[in-house]
Amino acid sequence: SPTAPPRTAASDPFQFVFDWFSDHAVLVITAGILFFLLIIAIWLVVLWISSRAKFVFLDGVVHNRGAVAQPWKDFRRLGNSLFGFRLCLLLIGMGTLLLICAVSALISLGDILAQQFDTGAIAAIVVGGLLSIVYVFIFLFIGLCLEDFVVPIMYQRDMLTLAACKLFWHEILTRNVGTIILFYLMKLVLAIAIGALACVATCLTCFLA
């Protein structure tokens, strides 16, 4: 019988790509791991720079100057402390998200094994969705408070992140919970209004053009 012609990229591109990845599995996996590690390294560097830069920016606003080199050195201790705290917070957030996924998978395990979509899958979606909403609001609130209150406290009192968080919790948050919530609700309303105005302005610009 005649031999089938070899597959080429032109005849079957998807199968050709799949075969290439299968033949070079070690190379692909190694490249993927190296790329992932590179992304993590870049992300850590950006997180570290942004942690130090927050104090440089705040110092420039307070003193009305554009210095960078000296404040970068002066706030090394505070910036590194903030970096470590933000890194731990992100790791906790990732762990919490994985826990939510594990709980949802455990609830729907029966339906997954039975390969059906029944009450277990619906319950998993509901529970996972509610937990995800709570998760987003909690970590978003923590991030906003860290940005708007904890960093200025660290700058003003020369305190490390944990000490500044304790001070914020005892002296500000517990005494002004309602005010802080209203503050962030107002910021949300303003952000939505600005976004709507930007969309309207963009549409008008396109229409006039």
N, C-alpha and C positions, 0 to 999 in steps of 0.2 A: 504494500500500500504506500502511496506517496507520503513523504514526511511533511508534517505541518510546518509552515514557515515560522521562523522565530518572531516573537512579539516585538513590536517597535513602538516608540512613543507616538508615531503617527497613527498606527492601527488601533491601539487601545491604550490611551494615555494613562488612565487610572490604574489599570493592571500593571503597566510598565513601572509607574511610580511605586506601587505596592511591592512589586518584585525587587525593585532597587533597594527599598528600605529593608526588605527581608534579607537580602544578600549582604547588606552592610549594617546589620542590627547593632553590632558592637560600636561601630563608628557613630551611628545615629544616637545611641544612648549616651555615649561619652560626650558628644557635642551638646546634647540636651542638658546633661548635668553641668557641664562647664558654663553653658549659657545661663542656666538657672543660678549658679553661684555668682556669675558676673552681675546679674540683675540684683541679687541680694546685696552684693558688695556696693554697687552704685546706690542702691536704696539706703543702705546704712550711712554712706558718705553724705548723701543729701540730707538725711535726718540729722546727722551730726552738725553739718553746716547750718541748717535752718535753726537748730537749737541755739547755737552760738550767735547767729545773726539776729535773733529776736532781741537780745540784750544790746547788741550794737545799734539796732534801729531805735530801740527805746531810749538809749542814752543820747542818740542824735536828736530825738524829739525833745527830750527834757532840756538839753543844753543848747539846742538850736545850732547844731554843727554837723559837719559831714565827715567827721573823723571815722576811720575804719580800723586802722592797724592797732592803735593804742587801746581802744575799747575791746577789740578782739582778744588782746592779751589780758586786759584787766578782768574780763568776765569769763575767763577760761573755766574757772571752778564752777561757776553757776551754770554755764552752758553745758559742761560735761554732765553735771548733775541732772539737768533737764533732759539731756539726751538719754541718759540711763533710765530715767523715769518713763519717758515716752516709749522707749524700746520695750520695757517691761509691760507697759500698758497695752501696747500693740500685741505682744505675745499672749497676754491674758485675753485680749479680745479674740485672737485667733483660736485659742483654746476653748473659749466660751462658744464660739461659732461651731467648732467641731463637735462640742458637747450637744448643742442643739440639733445638729445633723444626726448624731448618734441616737438621741432620744426619739427623733422622728422616724429613723430607720427601725428602731426597736419596736415602736408602736405599729408600724406597717409590716413587720417581719412576716406575720402570718399570710398577709395578702401577697407579699413578694414571693414567698415560697410556693404559694398556690397559683401564682401568675394570674392574679385577678385584681380588679379595682373594686374594693368593697368598703365596709365601714372602717376597717383598720387604716386603709390608705387615706380615707377622708379625714379621720381623726388625726392622722399624722400631719396632713396638710394644715389643718386648723391649728393644732398645737404648735407645729413648727412655725407657722405664720405669726401667731400671737407672740411666741417667744422671740422671734426675729424682730418684731416691732419694738418690743420692750428692750431688746438688746441694742437696737439702733438708737433709740432715744436715750438710754443710759450712757452709752459710750459717746454719743454726740454731745450730751450735756457735760460730761466729764472733760471732753476736749475743749469745749467752749469756755468752761470755767478755768481750765488750765491756761488758756490763751489770754482771757480777759482779766483774770484776777490773780492767779497764782504767780505768773511771770512778773507782773508789776510788784507784787509783794516781795518776791525774791530780789528784784532790782532795788527796791526802796530800803529793805531791811538787811540786805546781804545775807539771805537765808538760803539753805539748800532746799531742794524741791519738797521732800517729805515734811520738813519743818514748816514750810510755807503752806503746804496743803492742810496740815493740822491747824494752823492759825486761821486759814480761810474757812475751814469747817466750823471751828468753835466761835470765832468772832464775827464772821460775815454771813455764811450760808445759813446756819441754824437760826439766826436772828432776822434774816431777810429773805426767807424762801420765796414768799409771794412776790416780793419786789423783783427778785432775780428772774423768776419765771416770766413775769410781765415784761421785763427788760428783753428777754430773748424772744418772746412772742412779738414784741414791737419790731425787733430786728428782722424776724421772719416776714412780717407784714411789709416792712419797707423793702426787703429783698424781692418779694413777689411783685410789689408795685414797680420797682425799678426794672425788673425783668420784663414786665408787661409793657412798660413804656419803651424799653429797648426794642421789643418785638414790633410794636406799633411804628416806631421810628424807622426800623429796618424795612418794614412793608411799605411805608410811605416813600422811602428813598428809592426802593426798587420800582414802585409804581411811577414815580416822577421820572426816573431814568428811562 
